[in-house]
Amino acid sequence: MKPINVKTAVLLLISILTATSCIAQKSVVYRDQYVTVEYRAVPSALLILNAHLSGTMYLTVIGKTYKNVWGSGACYLDLPTLDSILFVTRLNDVETYHIVNIKTKKEIDIDARHGGLCIFTGPKGAPPGHIGQYIDNITPGKITVVDRQASKMTMEVLNLESKTIESAEAFVDDDLHPGKMHHYVNGKEVP
């Protein structure tokens, strides 16, 4: 058997390292009876080309996988009275609310581009009045979602029949005037 020369060995090693560094590393960050949430890291070979790349969150529910899911942990809010879950994806600067019925497997998507705030970060299922997201109200055909942070609170009413954001309201602290808040309804400041 003929020995491998040094040049061939180096090329083989570089090929193996390049191939393995192009594989995205997956890690399950959350799993329950409804969903599996995975974080897929950017392959290290791509980081050489663009150090600002980051990984992507994926959520799989009833066999369907959604990419670019917002949030951490479970990444969804439970809607037990509707046998559904609610989560948000963002693709090309467009946020979409997804309401998936666990029993019927039907899905309603609501594009947040037209009037939505869709700020979905922090702990999910926080008790009302605490920091995080929670469902404030569910009425026939409508869900009110609240996102409460230290310096702002947003409320959106999702209309399940028209598949639109019926109203979006935000209260934001004024950084220049402590104690003063700005009130926005459907993107316009109101007194």
C-alpha positions in Angstrom: 0.0 0.0 0.0 1.4 3.4 -1.0 1.6 6.0 1.8 -0.5 9.2 1.5 1.7 12.2 0.8 1.6 15.3 3.0 -0.2 17.4 0.4 -3.0 14.9 0.0 -3.3 14.5 3.8 -3.6 18.3 4.3 -6.3 18.6 1.5 -8.2 15.7 3.0 -8.1 17.2 6.5 -9.2 20.6 5.1 -12.1 19.0 3.2 -13.3 17.1 6.3 -13.1 20.3 8.5 -14.9 22.3 5.9 -17.7 19.8 5.4 -18.3 19.4 9.1 -18.3 23.1 9.8 -21.0 23.6 7.2 -23.5 21.5 9.1 -25.8 23.5 11.4 -25.8 22.3 15.0 -29.3 21.6 16.4 -30.3 21.7 20.0 -33.8 21.2 21.4 -34.5 24.0 23.8 -38.0 23.1 24.7 -40.4 20.2 24.3 -43.9 19.4 25.7 -46.9 17.5 24.5 -47.7 20.1 21.8 -44.4 21.4 20.5 -40.7 20.9 20.0 -38.6 24.1 19.8 -35.1 23.8 18.3 -32.3 26.3 18.0 -30.1 25.7 14.9 -26.8 27.5 15.1 -25.2 29.0 12.0 -22.5 26.7 10.6 -19.1 28.0 11.7 -17.9 28.1 8.1 -20.5 30.8 7.3 -19.5 32.9 10.4 -16.1 33.5 8.6 -18.0 35.1 5.8 -20.4 37.1 8.0 -19.8 37.4 11.8 -23.2 39.0 12.3 -25.2 35.9 11.4 -27.1 34.2 14.2 -29.0 31.0 14.6 -32.6 30.4 14.0 -35.5 29.1 16.2 -37.8 26.4 14.8 -41.1 25.3 16.3 -42.7 22.0 15.3 -46.3 21.4 16.2 -48.5 18.5 14.9 -45.9 17.6 12.4 -45.4 21.0 10.8 -42.2 23.0 11.3 -42.1 26.8 11.4 -38.9 28.7 10.9 -37.9 32.1 12.4 -40.0 31.7 15.5 -39.9 34.6 18.0 -39.3 34.1 21.7 -37.5 31.8 24.0 -38.4 28.6 25.9 -41.8 27.4 24.7 -42.2 30.3 22.2 -46.0 30.0 22.4 -49.0 31.0 24.4 -51.6 28.3 25.3 -55.2 29.0 24.3 -56.9 26.1 26.1 -60.5 27.3 25.5 -59.8 27.1 21.8 -57.7 23.9 21.9 -55.0 26.0 20.3 -51.6 27.6 20.7 -50.4 31.0 19.5 -46.9 31.9 18.3 -45.2 34.4 16.1 -42.8 34.0 13.2 -40.8 36.7 11.4 -39.6 36.4 7.9 -38.1 39.3 5.8 -39.3 41.9 8.4 -42.9 40.6 8.3 -44.3 39.2 11.5 -47.1 36.6 11.4 -49.3 35.4 14.3 -50.1 31.7 14.0 -53.0 30.2 15.8 -52.9 26.4 15.5 -55.7 24.1 16.7 -54.1 21.1 18.3 -57.2 18.9 17.8 -58.4 19.8 14.3 -54.9 20.8 13.0 -56.4 23.9 11.4 -54.3 27.0 11.4 -55.1 30.7 11.2 -52.3 33.1 10.1 -52.6 36.8 10.8 -50.1 39.1 9.0 -49.0 41.8 11.5 -47.7 44.0 8.7 -50.9 46.1 8.6 -51.4 47.6 12.1 -49.7 45.0 14.3 -47.0 45.6 16.8 -46.2 41.9 17.3 -43.6 42.5 20.0 -43.1 39.0 21.3 -40.1 38.7 23.6 -39.6 37.7 27.2 -41.4 35.0 29.3 -44.5 33.4 27.8 -47.7 32.9 29.8 -46.8 35.5 32.4 -49.6 36.2 34.9 -51.7 39.3 34.0 -50.0 42.4 35.2 -46.5 40.9 35.1 -43.7 41.4 32.6 -44.1 39.1 29.6 -46.8 38.0 27.2 -50.2 36.7 28.2 -53.7 36.3 26.8 -55.9 39.0 28.3 -59.2 37.9 26.8 -60.7 35.4 24.5 -64.2 36.1 23.1 -65.9 34.5 20.2 -63.7 35.1 17.2 -61.2 37.4 19.0 -58.1 37.1 21.1 -56.5 40.0 23.0 -52.7 39.5 23.4 -50.7 41.7 25.9 -47.0 42.2 25.9 -45.9 44.0 29.1 -42.3 45.2 29.4 -40.7 47.6 31.9 -41.2 50.7 29.8 -44.1 49.8 27.6 -47.3 47.7 27.3 -48.9 46.7 24.0 -52.3 45.1 23.4 -53.5 43.7 20.2 -56.9 42.3 19.3 -56.6 39.5 16.8 -59.8 38.9 14.7 -59.9 35.2 13.9 -62.7 35.6 11.3 -61.2 38.4 9.2 -57.7 37.2 10.0 -56.6 40.7 10.8 -55.4 42.7 13.7 -58.5 44.6 14.7 -56.8 47.0 17.0 -53.3 47.7 18.4 -52.7 49.8 21.4 -49.5 50.8 23.1 -48.5 52.7 26.2 -44.8 53.8 26.1 -42.8 55.6 28.7 -41.3 59.0 27.7 -37.6 58.7 28.3 -37.2 62.5 28.4 -40.1 63.1 30.8 -40.2 60.6 33.6 -43.8 59.7 34.6 -45.2 60.7 31.2 -46.5 58.0 28.8 -47.3 58.1 25.2 -50.5 56.4 24.1 -50.8 54.9 20.6 -53.8 53.4 18.9 -53.3 51.6 15.6 -49.9 53.3 15.1 -51.1 56.9 15.8 -50.4 58.8 19.0 -53.5 59.9 20.8 -53.9 62.3 23.8 
